[in-house]
Amino acid sequence: MASEDKNNQVEEKKEEYKKIKGIGFFKKVKYSIFNIEKYPEMAAEGVGKAVAYIAKLVVVLAIVLSIWTLYQTYQMINEGTNYLENEFPDFSYSDGTLTVDSEEAIVIENEQFGKIIVDTNTDSEETINQYLNQINEYGIGAVVLKDRAILKNITMIGEVSYNYQESFNSMNLTEFNKQDVVNYVQNGQINTLYFSVFVSLFIYSFTMYFINTLWYAIIIGIIGYFTMWILKMKMRYVAVFNMAVYALTLSTILNIIYLIVNMLFSFTIEYFSIMYVTVATIYLLAAIFILKTELMKKQAEVMKIVEAQQIVKKELEDQEKDKKEQKEKEERQKKDKEESKDKKEEKENEGNVNHDEPEGSNA
């Protein structure tokens, strides 16, 4: 008996630990895609765990994007080094300023890396915006200015700007020229730059996609909240928002797959962002309707229980009524018997009185 009690206590502690620990990340991924009915259970864990969950998914997306962009940067630097050494004009960098020996802007077009515009003479924001528009129309590319470089990639949201002074100071570079760059790449010292580029890309990608994902969750959560209002279901917006976060799981995974396919085969989907939101919205609405169905089932079960209780109550009342009537009937019968018995005794007494009168009394 003591050992059984001890085992029961151990099992209870395990269950308590599981509840405290919550649902694991991979199990949440599975539930979010294949077990929509689990959304309320996961949402009950709170906003913090929901946001942490989607952050982990965005980390995977950011890593994929950063690795691919770094690979493109590696290829671009290798090809660019040959181009710099043989065809590109002389240039030099000193204290945050890049100078290229060319009076006009240099435009380089490459199928793999897009359009690259080099202009270290302009300070005009209007001219820079024109260059960026050309890059955006082309799809991918870069604008190289005297104080910064602006990169545009089809996998990125917007453009990424790198300030020379901030980037090069972290590598203790204050000045260099064309030949120094060629030697730097060929001697393998550029690995530090690759690491710096990867970290910068990861931070940028994670921040942008994380903010966008939360924004989508807020919008989809509002749609879900109004749907619940229409269905006359009471739930706080925070809980609906948590469910919206989990509803974005498949969309985020599809986004990761889309990035990989796009990188490998240059395959693009024009309205992918619309599909992204639509899939997540369908998941959330499906979870809401499942929850509504479950509530209706529970209400129906409650109604059946209430009806059964009413039937039992009525039967008990009928039984009490029958008992009461039976009791009253028995009491009446008993009373009638007693009355008939009393009457019989009275008659017998009267007969005895008459029989005991003395003889000759009439004389």
C-alpha positions as CSV (number, residue, x, y, z in Angstrom):
1,M,0.0,0.0,0.0
2,A,2.8,2.4,0.9
3,S,4.6,1.7,-2.4
4,E,1.4,2.3,-4.4
5,D,0.8,5.6,-2.6
6,K,4.4,6.6,-3.4
7,N,4.0,5.7,-7.1
8,N,0.7,7.7,-7.2
9,Q,2.5,10.7,-5.7
10,V,5.3,10.4,-8.3
11,E,2.8,10.2,-11.2
12,E,0.9,13.3,-9.8
13,K,4.2,15.2,-9.6
14,K,5.0,14.2,-13.2
15,E,1.6,15.5,-14.4
16,E,2.1,18.8,-12.4
17,Y,5.5,19.2,-14.0
18,K,4.1,18.6,-17.5
19,K,1.4,21.3,-16.8
20,I,4.0,23.7,-15.6
21,K,6.4,23.0,-18.5
22,G,3.6,23.3,-21.1
23,I,3.4,21.9,-24.6
24,G,6.8,21.5,-26.4
25,F,7.7,23.5,-29.5
26,F,7.6,20.6,-32.0
27,K,4.3,19.4,-30.5
28,K,2.9,22.8,-30.9
29,V,4.0,22.8,-34.6
30,K,2.2,19.5,-35.0
31,Y,-0.9,20.7,-33.2
32,S,-1.0,24.0,-35.0
33,I,-1.2,22.2,-38.4
34,F,-3.0,18.9,-37.8
35,N,-4.9,19.4,-34.5
36,I,-6.7,22.7,-34.7
37,E,-9.0,21.7,-31.8
38,K,-5.9,22.2,-29.6
39,Y,-5.7,25.9,-30.2
40,P,-7.7,26.9,-27.1
41,E,-5.5,24.7,-24.9
42,M,-2.3,26.3,-26.4
43,A,-3.7,29.8,-26.2
44,A,-4.4,29.3,-22.5
45,E,-0.6,29.2,-21.9
46,G,-0.5,33.0,-22.4
47,V,0.8,35.6,-24.7
48,G,4.4,35.2,-23.7
49,K,4.6,31.6,-24.8
50,A,2.7,32.3,-28.0
51,V,5.1,35.1,-29.0
52,A,8.1,32.9,-28.0
53,Y,6.8,30.1,-30.2
54,I,6.4,32.3,-33.3
55,A,9.8,33.9,-32.6
56,K,11.4,30.4,-32.8
57,L,9.8,29.8,-36.2
58,V,11.0,33.3,-37.4
59,V,14.5,32.4,-36.2
60,V,14.5,29.4,-38.6
61,L,13.2,31.6,-41.4
62,A,15.9,34.2,-40.7
63,I,18.7,31.6,-40.6
64,V,17.6,30.2,-44.0
65,L,17.5,33.7,-45.5
66,S,20.8,34.8,-44.0
67,I,22.6,31.6,-45.1
68,W,21.4,32.0,-48.7
69,T,22.1,35.8,-48.8
70,L,25.6,35.1,-47.4
71,Y,26.1,32.4,-50.1
72,Q,25.1,35.0,-52.7
73,T,27.5,37.5,-51.1
74,Y,30.3,34.9,-51.3
75,Q,29.7,34.3,-55.0
76,M,29.3,38.0,-55.7
77,I,32.6,38.8,-53.9
78,N,34.5,36.1,-55.8
79,E,33.2,37.2,-59.1
80,G,33.4,40.8,-58.1
81,T,37.1,40.4,-57.1
82,N,37.9,39.2,-60.7
83,Y,35.9,42.1,-62.1
84,L,37.6,44.6,-59.7
85,E,41.1,43.4,-60.5
86,N,40.7,43.4,-64.3
87,E,37.9,45.9,-65.3
88,F,36.8,48.1,-62.4
89,P,38.5,51.5,-62.0
90,D,40.7,52.3,-59.1
91,F,39.1,53.2,-55.7
92,S,40.1,53.9,-52.2
93,Y,38.4,54.1,-48.8
94,S,39.4,56.3,-45.9
95,D,37.6,57.2,-42.6
96,G,34.1,56.2,-43.7
97,T,34.3,57.6,-47.3
98,L,34.6,55.5,-50.5
99,T,36.1,57.2,-53.6
100,V,35.9,55.6,-57.1
101,D,37.9,57.1,-60.0
102,S,34.9,57.6,-62.2
103,E,33.1,60.9,-63.0
104,E,29.9,59.0,-64.0
105,A,27.8,56.4,-62.3
106,I,28.9,52.8,-63.0
107,V,26.0,50.4,-63.8
108,I,26.7,46.7,-63.8
109,E,23.9,44.2,-64.7
110,N,24.2,40.5,-63.8
111,E,21.5,37.8,-64.1
112,Q,22.4,36.3,-60.8
113,F,23.1,39.5,-58.7
114,G,20.9,41.9,-60.5
115,K,21.7,45.6,-61.1
116,I,24.6,47.2,-59.3
117,I,24.9,51.0,-59.4
118,V,28.1,52.6,-58.2
119,D,28.1,56.4,-57.6
120,T,30.5,57.9,-55.0
121,N,30.0,61.4,-56.2
122,T,26.3,62.1,-55.5
123,D,24.8,63.4,-52.3
124,S,21.4,64.0,-53.8
125,E,18.6,62.0,-52.1
126,E,16.5,62.4,-55.3
127,T,19.3,60.7,-57.4
128,I,19.7,58.0,-54.8
129,N,15.9,57.3,-54.8
130,Q,16.1,57.1,-58.6
131,Y,18.8,54.5,-58.3
132,L,16.7,52.5,-55.7
133,N,13.7,52.6,-58.0
134,Q,15.8,51.1,-60.8
135,I,17.0,48.4,-58.4
136,N,13.4,47.7,-57.3
137,E,12.2,47.4,-60.9
138,Y,15.0,45.0,-61.7
139,G,14.2,43.0,-58.5
140,I,17.6,42.6,-56.9
141,G,20.8,44.6,-56.8
142,A,22.8,47.2,-54.9
143,V,23.5,50.9,-54.8
144,V,27.1,51.7,-53.8
145,L,27.5,55.2,-52.5
146,K,30.5,57.1,-50.9
147,D,29.3,56.5,-47.3
148,R,27.1,53.4,-47.5
149,A,25.9,50.5,-49.6
150,I,22.2,49.6,-50.0
151,L,21.3,46.0,-50.9
152,K,18.0,44.7,-52.3
153,N,17.1,41.0,-52.5
154,I,13.9,39.3,-53.5
155,T,13.8,37.5,-50.2
156,M,14.1,40.7,-48.3
157,I,11.3,43.1,-47.2
158,G,12.6,46.5,-48.3
159,E,16.3,47.4,-48.6
160,V,19.2,46.8,-46.2
161,S,21.7,49.7,-45.8
162,Y,25.3,49.1,-44.6
163,N,27.2,52.1,-43.3
164,Y,30.9,51.7,-44.2
165,Q,32.3,53.3,-41.0
166,E,30.2,51.1,-38.7
167,S,30.9,47.9,-40.6
168,F,34.6,48.4,-41.2
169,N,35.4,49.9,-37.8
170,S,34.2,46.6,-36.3
171,M,36.9,44.9,-38.3
172,N,39.5,47.6,-37.5
173,L,39.6,48.8,-41.1
174,T,40.1,52.6,-41.5
175,E,41.5,52.7,-45.0
176,F,42.2,50.5,-48.0
177,N,42.4,50.6,-51.8
178,K,41.7,48.4,-54.8
179,Q,44.8,46.2,-54.5
180,D,44.2,45.8,-50.7
181,V,40.7,44.4,-51.4
182,V,42.0,41.9,-53.9
183,N,44.7,40.8,-51.6
184,Y,42.2,40.6,-48.7
185,V,39.9,38.3,-50.6
186,Q,42.6,36.1,-52.1
187,N,44.4,35.6,-48.7
188,G,41.2,34.4,-47.0
189,Q,41.0,37.2,-44.5
190,I,37.5,38.0,-45.6
191,N,36.0,35.3,-43.4
192,T,35.6,37.9,-40.6
193,L,33.5,40.0,-43.1
194,Y,31.3,37.0,-43.9
195,F,30.6,36.5,-40.2
196,S,29.8,40.2,-39.8
197,V,27.5,40.1,-42.9
198,F,25.7,37.0,-41.6
199,V,25.1,38.5,-38.1
200,S,23.8,41.7,-39.7
201,L,21.5,39.8,-42.1
202,F,20.2,37.6,-39.3
203,I,19.4,40.5,-37.0
204,Y,17.7,42.5,-39.9
205,S,15.8,39.5,-41.2
206,F,14.6,38.3,-37.8
207,T,13.5,41.8,-36.8
208,M,11.6,42.6,-40.0
209,Y,9.9,39.2,-40.3
210,F,9.1,39.0,-36.5
211,I,7.4,42.4,-36.6
212,N,5.5,41.6,-39.8
213,T,4.4,38.2,-38.3
214,L,3.1,39.9,-35.1
215,W,1.3,42.5,-37.3
216,Y,-0.4,39.7,-39.3
217,A,-1.4,38.0,-36.0
218,I,-3.0,41.2,-34.8
219,I,-5.0,41.6,-38.0
220,I,-6.1,38.0,-38.2
221,G,-6.9,38.1,-34.4
222,I,-9.3,41.0,-35.0
223,I,-11.0,39.0,-37.8
224,G,-11.3,36.1,-35.4
225,Y,-12.6,38.3,-32.6
226,F,-15.4,39.7,-34.8
227,T,-16.3,36.2,-36.0
228,M,-16.7,35.1,-32.4
229,W,-18.8,38.2,-31.7
230,I,-21.1,37.2,-34.7
231,L,-21.3,33.7,-33.3
232,K,-22.1,35.1,-29.9
233,M,-19.1,33.5,-28.3
234,K,-17.4,35.2,-25.4
235,M,-13.6,35.2,-25.4
236,R,-11.0,37.9,-24.7
237,Y,-9.1,39.3,-27.6
238,V,-5.8,38.2,-26.0
239,A,-6.9,34.6,-26.3
240,V,-8.0,35.1,-29.9
241,F,-4.6,36.7,-30.7
242,N,-2.8,33.7,-29.2
243,M,-4.8,31.4,-31.4
244,A,-4.0,33.6,-34.4
245,V,-0.3,33.2,-33.7
246,Y,-0.6,29.4,-33.8
247,A,-2.7,29.8,-36.9
248,L,0.3,31.4,-38.7
249,T,2.4,28.3,-38.3
250,L,1.6,26.7,-41.7
251,S,1.9,30.1,-43.4
252,T,5.4,30.7,-41.8
253,I,6.6,27.2,-42.8
254,L,5.3,27.7,-46.4
255,N,7.2,31.0,-46.4
256,I,10.4,29.2,-45.4
257,I,9.8,26.6,-48.2
258,Y,8.9,29.4,-50.7
259,L,12.2,31.2,-49.9
260,I,14.2,28.0,-50.4
261,V,12.5,27.2,-53.7
262,N,12.8,30.8,-54.8
263,M,16.5,30.8,-54.0
264,L,17.2,27.5,-55.9
265,F,14.9,27.9,-58.9
266,S,14.0,31.6,-59.0
267,F,10.4,30.7,-58.7
268,T,8.1,33.5,-57.6
269,I,4.4,33.7,-56.6
270,E,3.0,37.1,-57.3
271,Y,0.3,37.1,-54.6
272,F,2.2,35.0,-52.0
273,S,1.5,37.5,-49.2
274,I,-2.3,37.3,-49.8
275,M,-2.1,33.5,-49.7
276,Y,0.0,33.8,-46.5
277,V,-2.7,35.7,-44.7
278,T,-5.6,33.7,-46.2
279,V,-4.2,30.3,-45.0
280,A,-3.7,31.6,-41.5
281,T,-7.2,33.2,-41.4
282,I,-8.8,29.9,-42.6
283,Y,-7.0,28.0,-39.8
284,L,-8.1,30.5,-37.2
285,L,-11.8,30.5,-38.4
286,A,-11.7,26.7,-38.5
287,A,-10.5,26.6,-34.9
288,I,-13.3,29.0,-33.9
289,F,-16.0,26.9,-35.6
290,I,-14.7,23.7,-34.0
291,L,-14.8,25.5,-30.6
292,K,-18.3,26.6,-31.3
293,T,-19.3,23.1,-32.3
294,E,-17.8,21.7,-29.1
295,L,-19.6,24.4,-27.0
296,M,-22.9,23.5,-28.7
297,K,-22.3,19.8,-28.0
298,K,-21.6,20.6,-24.3
299,Q,-24.7,22.7,-24.2
300,A,-26.8,19.9,-25.7
301,E,-25.3,17.5,-23.1
302,V,-26.2,19.9,-20.3
303,M,-29.7,20.3,-21.7
304,K,-30.1,16.5,-21.7
305,I,-28.9,16.3,-18.2
306,V,-31.3,19.1,-17.1
307,E,-34.2,17.3,-18.9
308,A,-33.3,14.0,-17.3
309,Q,-33.2,15.8,-13.9
310,Q,-36.6,17.3,-14.5
311,I,-38.0,13.8,-15.4
312,V,-36.5,12.3,-12.3
313,K,-37.8,15.2,-10.2
314,K,-41.3,14.8,-11.7
315,E,-41.2,11.0,-11.1
316,L,-40.2,11.6,-7.5
317,E,-42.9,14.2,-7.0
318,D,-45.5,11.7,-8.5
319,Q,-44.2,9.0,-6.2
320,E,-44.5,11.3,-3.2
321,K,-48.0,12.3,-4.3
322,D,-49.0,8.6,-4.7
323,K,-47.5,7.8,-1.3
324,K,-49.4,10.7,0.3
325,E,-52.7,9.7,-1.4
326,Q,-52.1,6.1,-0.3
327,K,-51.4,7.2,3.2
328,E,-54.5,9.4,3.3
329,K,-56.5,6.5,1.9
330,E,-55.2,4.2,4.6
331,E,-55.9,6.8,7.3
332,R,-59.5,7.2,6.0
333,Q,-59.9,3.4,5.9
334,K,-58.5,3.2,9.4
335,K,-60.8,6.0,10.6
336,D,-63.8,4.3,9.0
337,K,-63.0,1.0,10.6
338,E,-62.7,2.7,14.0
339,E,-65.9,4.6,13.5
340,S,-67.8,1.4,12.4
341,K,-66.2,-0.4,15.4
342,D,-67.4,2.4,17.8
343,K,-70.9,2.3,16.3
344,K,-71.0,-1.5,16.7
345,E,-69.8,-1.2,20.3
346,E,-72.5,1.4,21.0
347,K,-75.2,-0.8,19.6
348,E,-74.0,-3.7,21.7
349,N,-73.9,-1.6,24.8
350,E,-77.5,-0.4,24.1
351,G,-78.6,-4.0,23.6
352,N,-77.0,-5.0,26.9
353,V,-78.7,-2.2,28.8
354,N,-82.1,-3.2,27.5
355,H,-81.4,-6.9,28.4
356,D,-80.4,-6.1,32.0
357,E,-83.6,-4.1,33.0
358,P,-85.3,-5.8,36.2
359,E,-88.4,-8.0,35.8
360,G,-91.6,-6.4,36.8
361,S,-90.4,-3.0,36.2
362,N,-93.4,-2.2,34.2
363,A,-95.6,-3.0,37.2
